[in-house]
Amino acid sequence: MTVLTVADLTQTTLDGTGVFDVLMRANRAHLENEFNKNRIKGAEYATVYLGSLESVMRTSLEFLLQRERNSLEAELLRQQVLIAQVGVLKANAELAILDASLAKIPLELAQITAQTNLVTAQTANATAELAIIQANGLKVPAEIAHIQAQTAVTVQQKLNLIDELLTSDAQRIKLAQETTNLATQKLQLETQTQLTNQQKVNLVDELLTAGVQRSKITQEVANLSSQKLHTEAQSSLIAQQKVNLIDELTTATAQRSKLAQETANLITQRSQIEAQTALVAQQKTNATAQALNIPKEGLVLDGQKCKLDAEFDLLKQELLKSTSETALLTQKNATERAQTMALGVDDDSVIGKQKALYQAQTAGFSRDAEQKAAQLLVSAWNSRRMTNEETPANDSNMLYDPAVGRAITKMLAGVGA
């Protein structure tokens, strides 16, 4: 935007290009034309000149100010149109964002529902695991009591086996003593020659019985040895079982600690799941509230869009009004220029008709002057003809016949005759 300066109004010279300079040259040309035609005389010239000077100065200032005003108003309208277009684009973008948000809400609701179902399933699973762990915890004391009972039975069996081994050793010692006694008796019997055959038979029988008993005792000793080995194996097995039982007790204790830790973890997870469930419920409530607020926001955006559309229509009307005013000012400028210039005026317009009327009136004044001059000359000619006087050809009053003829010719030419 250019700033108005004095040079736009005038360059302080007669041939300057300022608005005042150009209009004054046109005004001066018209005044000189009217003065040369003796239509403005003497003091009237000064009055008309001063009036035209003031009018031209006022018109020049109004022209420059109106031109600047039109430029500013046009720029303002352009900026307002751009602002309105940006507002419309912004409203469209917000509407698109709102549509995307509306499209996202069902997906978010479905996701929240799926998360709620997952949390419910995890809660049920955690509850079932906790019940299993509690049942296993209840089984642990019974298993410990069973293991302790088995340990007591094993210890008792070991004590019984030891007693049996001690009893077998005593019987073996007794049998060995009896065998020694029998051998002594045999030696005594053999040395005794006075023994009867019956005693010998009896002795043989006793020896046989003793042999059978000895074989039986040997078998029992072998059986006891086998039982001892079996008992030792059972002792080793019992010792191993005891070690295993201790390991199992240690493992059971560790498992019990682990189960307690898992129970605590499950309780913590359950608390977290309950918190997540509450959070999901809150999110669901918030989503529902947002879903309820979305139609209201849509109505607000629709209202804003209607307002922007109305403002845009108003700006368009103001732009049309400014265009109409600009056209009107242009027409007024042309009308004002037509007051001082003969260009740009149609013959059928009011100003054209006025100019034609003024021209006709001017021509009428001229014709009237011609007719009056011709009438004066004709009256003088009539007077001369009535008195039969002749006017010399060189009459200084120009009342002779050639002057009358020229006047009549001029008058007839003026009226188109």
Buried (B, 14 or more C-beta within 10 A) or exposed (E): EEEEEEEBBBBEEEEBEBBBBBBBBBBBEBBEEBBEEEBBEEEEBEEBBEEBBEBBBEBBBBBBEBBBEBEEBBEEBEEBBEBBEEBBEEBEEBBEEBEEBBEEBEEBBEEBEEBBEEBEEBBEEBEEBBEEBEEBBEEBEEEBEEBEEBBEEBEEBBEEBEEBBEEBEEBBEEBEEBBEEBEEBBEEBEEEEEBEEEEEEEBEEBBEEBEEBBEEBEEBBEEBEEBBEEBEEBBEEBEEBBEEBEEBBEEBEEBBEEBEEBBEEBEEBBEEBEEBBEEBEEBBEEBEEBBEEBEEBBEEBEEBBEEBBEBBEEBBEBBEEBEEBBEEBEEEBBBBBBEBBEEEBEEEEEBEEEBEEEEEEEEEEEBEEBBEBBEEBBEBBEEBEEEEEEBEEEEEEEBBBEBBEBBBEBBEEBEEE
